[in-house]
Amino acid sequence: MDFKARPGQKEVLEYRGGQLAVPAVPGAGKTTVLAHLAADLITEELNSGQKILIVTYMNSAVANFRKMIGNCLAAKGLPRSRGYSVKTLHSLALEIIKEKPEARLINQDFELIESGRRFRWIKQLSSKWAAENNDLLLDYFNLEKNSYHFKKYSKRWKDEDFPAYVSSMISYFKLKLLEADELREMIRYSNLRKRNILTPAADIYAEYQFKLAQSGLLDFDDLVQHSLKLLKKDPDFAERISAQYSYVFEDEAQDSNQAQEEMLYLLAGENKNLLRVGDSNQAITGSFTLSDPEIFRNYCRSDEVKVQTMSVSSRSSQDIIDLANFLVDWSQSEFENRNLDALEKKYIEPVLEDDPVSNPEPEGYRIGIRSFKNWKEEKKFLARQAFRKSQENSNKTTAVLMPIGRQLEEIGAEINKLGGEYQLAGSTASNVFLTEIEVILKFLTSPNSANNLKLLLNEVFLEDDQQARQLLEELLEEKEVAEIIFPTAGLSRDIFNITLRKKEGFNEIFKAVTKLQGWLEASMEIPPDELVLFLAERIELSGKKLALAQNLSLEFGRLLKENPAWRLDQLTAELPEIRDRLKQFAETLTEMEGFETAPDKVSLSTMHKAKGMEWDTVFIGGLTSDQFQHSDDDYFMGEKFYLSEEIKNPKAAARAELEYLINDKKEKNADKKARQQLIAERIRLLYVAITRAKENLFLSSHKKRGSWDKSPAYVFSDLKDFINEKQKGGSDRNGK
Ligand SMILES: Nc1ncnc2c1ncn2[C@@H]1O[C@H](COP(=O)(O)OP(=O)(O)OP(=O)(O)O)[C@@H](O)[C@H]1O
């Protein structure tokens, strides 16, 4: 394989044991080097039966890792999958639980609750709690009962924000290994104020756990909680599991959380061959998960840990590297006195001259920055320029990255208006993944409904055939569905009057109806789970859609096992519930497929989802102060202005209350701390976005959206000064 290790990478490849931390810059080759190192260790150090465990954060990374290590091993003439195992925290937890079936806290064939159902349960339990404790719930409010806002926001709190808060706290409790009853006891005997925000979350947690246990279900967080408990309570078991792994690697260590870290140490066992690679400047998931970049930072600072930095990257041009490094310096001086770790002092370096791959060297200064009068102008500009760029050179890729998904949809619509195409990174068209099969099943369960027939014919057979669609309307006005599908005289062309028969589109409809007749007959003979597969084959589903149909068939099979008397209509009635389960499966599939950038289409991605990717040209828009906060006047997401001061960021307040309960530490300004963390995280998000660009980069913001005044992010004007200065330097240079 064409790989020559770079400075920094070389030293990591020499690792043969002990605790090592590898802080790295964007594009330093974290994944690449881990894959090479794994392959080297497998060939040189491991006996058969021994393994390297690689833990990473995202499903998409798992597939990528397997492929890369497989390639490295194949290049050495070894089997592709020998000697290593790549896992996410959850899949690892699941494996550990399965190793000790007798200790499972629930029945043998436990099932995982899918996230949609989990949230619906929590919502139901939250509204039950709200109904029983209405006064307390409203006590949290900061609005006068008679204010005109009151009704709107008390509804929002009850229906959306309160359940969302509870849901995230339940995850938090579980990853902190807190049991519901124990937590409630702690609260009861504490001197937390009556109006504390922890109580409802703990109460609902207890009810939710009861409901899960009753149904023999586990949620994702339980997997982690249970597996950790098993390992901790039973040292022999922990020893047995950890003995399987000679080395433990963690990728994306900046996204680690407390539970994951504990697990890594337990699995690394006595020999502590633990290698963690990460970039704390790219820690961008903390505000909506339990990730904590301090964990990796602390690991790097630990006395027992050797540190080897990787700071060389061939991804970007020198100018883009300079801009990213400027942001590091800016963050250092800007936050020096605010005790805020936004970006660590870690600079990206271009490759050395003797490297076979060099950094891109485009002509002239290829970075621009602009603030637009309003969002409409900005989005039109971004769409037009990105589209133009994507058409310019068929080998070069282009992306528009925005802080929020909704903005991407608007830019996508503009690109379409220009006749261009785009692809959304990391999204599943979740509404369409089952449509065909669903409409067929709907029809088969009520074949007399004209609507069902229309939906089915239009969706599956007549997609763009306007004439046939029109003819179908006419036909349905004239005849009942039963007369069309099962005419007493038998189905033939002759039962339709001659004028209809002569019309454009008749043949298509007739053919389709003949097929439907066959499917209806099949539906009475074949069991529903097989029927799904039969239909999938008839409508020639392939790829992801086929995989989903196969999954639907399995779901039907499972339900039939539980309810042998059920028929197709009862199963079809379960579709909304099954859909949630399948949606999750579909998302995992999309994630696993990875994202292949098509050069002729503009990639649209949120800044978050762009992590790990790269494009030749990157536009970063929407850099406004409500998305990249800096001062207390800014709008902070996560805060509910309608809640009373001390709990206006309910999650932060609850975590502070918990900290007080457990460690007796009183956190005065929990919301302030949460703000600081958010400010820092948003700067890192900008850093991630900037470092996706190879050659061309454009940054923009706007001052109005509709009638709302906006302002560019605080950092924007300093970036602008820096870029303008460089541009001037560039034109001076060119002019001379
Ligand atoms: N020594 C090397 N020689 C040639 N190419 C390399 C080398 N190391 C890494 N690369 C290439 O650099 C690119 C970035 O590597 P990789 O994706 O592993 O980086 P990363 O550190 O995970 O990036 P990021 O932090 O931005 O996600 C890849 O295309 C990889 O093949």
Ligand as a Chemical Component Dictionary entry (heavy atoms), coordinates in Angstrom:
data_LIG
# 
_chem_comp.id                   LIG 
_chem_comp.type                 NON-POLYMER 
_chem_comp.pdbx_formal_charge   0 
_chem_comp.three_letter_code    LIG 
# 
loop_
_chem_comp_atom.comp_id 
_chem_comp_atom.atom_id 
_chem_comp_atom.alt_atom_id 
_chem_comp_atom.type_symbol 
_chem_comp_atom.charge 
_chem_comp_atom.model_Cartn_x 
_chem_comp_atom.model_Cartn_y 
_chem_comp_atom.model_Cartn_z 
_chem_comp_atom.pdbx_ordinal 
LIG N1  N1  N 0 1.309   9.136  5.630  1  
LIG C1  C1  C 0 0.367   9.430  4.756  2  
LIG N2  N2  N 0 0.623   9.450  3.444  3  
LIG C2  C2  C 0 -0.344  9.767  2.535  4  
LIG N3  N3  N 0 -1.600  10.073 2.872  5  
LIG C3  C3  C 0 -1.923  10.069 4.180  6  
LIG C4  C4  C 0 -0.967  9.753  5.189  7  
LIG N4  N4  N 0 -1.579  9.851  6.376  8  
LIG C5  C5  C 0 -2.850  10.192 6.127  9  
LIG N5  N5  N 0 -3.062  10.335 4.822  10 
LIG C6  C6  C 0 -4.317  10.722 4.144  11 
LIG O1  O1  O 0 -4.814  11.901 4.766  12 
LIG C7  C7  C 0 -6.242  11.898 4.771  13 
LIG C8  C8  C 0 -6.749  12.134 6.167  14 
LIG O2  O2  O 0 -6.561  10.963 6.916  15 
LIG P1  P1  P 0 -7.600  10.513 8.025  16 
LIG O3  O3  O 0 -8.966  10.564 7.474  17 
LIG O4  O4  O 0 -7.101  9.254  8.623  18 
LIG O5  O5  O 0 -7.387  11.755 8.986  19 
LIG P2  P2  P 0 -8.098  12.174 10.311 20 
LIG O6  O6  O 0 -7.001  12.565 11.216 21 
LIG O7  O7  O 0 -9.021  11.093 10.769 22 
LIG O8  O8  O 0 -8.897  13.487 9.815  23 
LIG P3  P3  P 0 -10.022 14.384 10.575 24 
LIG O9  O9  O 0 -9.522  14.648 11.939 25 
LIG O10 O10 O 0 -10.153 15.638 9.790  26 
LIG O11 O11 O 0 -11.264 13.561 10.553 27 
LIG C9  C9  C 0 -6.653  10.564 4.190  28 
LIG O12 O12 O 0 -7.018  10.757 2.845  29 
LIG C10 C10 C 0 -5.416  9.692  4.333  30 
LIG O13 O13 O 0 -5.338  8.693  3.341  31 
# 
loop_
_chem_comp_bond.comp_id 
_chem_comp_bond.atom_id_1 
_chem_comp_bond.atom_id_2 
_chem_comp_bond.value_order 
_chem_comp_bond.pdbx_ordinal 
LIG N1  C1  SING 1  
LIG C1  N2  SING 2  
LIG C1  C4  DOUB 3  
LIG N2  C2  DOUB 4  
LIG C2  N3  SING 5  
LIG N3  C3  DOUB 6  
LIG C3  C4  SING 7  
LIG C3  N5  SING 8  
LIG C4  N4  SING 9  
LIG N4  C5  DOUB 10 
LIG C5  N5  SING 11 
LIG N5  C6  SING 12 
LIG C6  O1  SING 13 
LIG C6  C10 SING 14 
LIG O1  C7  SING 15 
LIG C7  C8  SING 16 
LIG C7  C9  SING 17 
LIG C8  O2  SING 18 
LIG O2  P1  SING 19 
LIG P1  O3  DOUB 20 
LIG P1  O4  SING 21 
LIG P1  O5  SING 22 
LIG O5  P2  SING 23 
LIG P2  O6  DOUB 24 
LIG P2  O7  SING 25 
LIG P2  O8  SING 26 
LIG O8  P3  SING 27 
LIG P3  O9  DOUB 28 
LIG P3  O10 SING 29 
LIG P3  O11 SING 30 
LIG C9  O12 SING 31 
LIG C9  C10 SING 32 
LIG C10 O13 SING 33 
# 
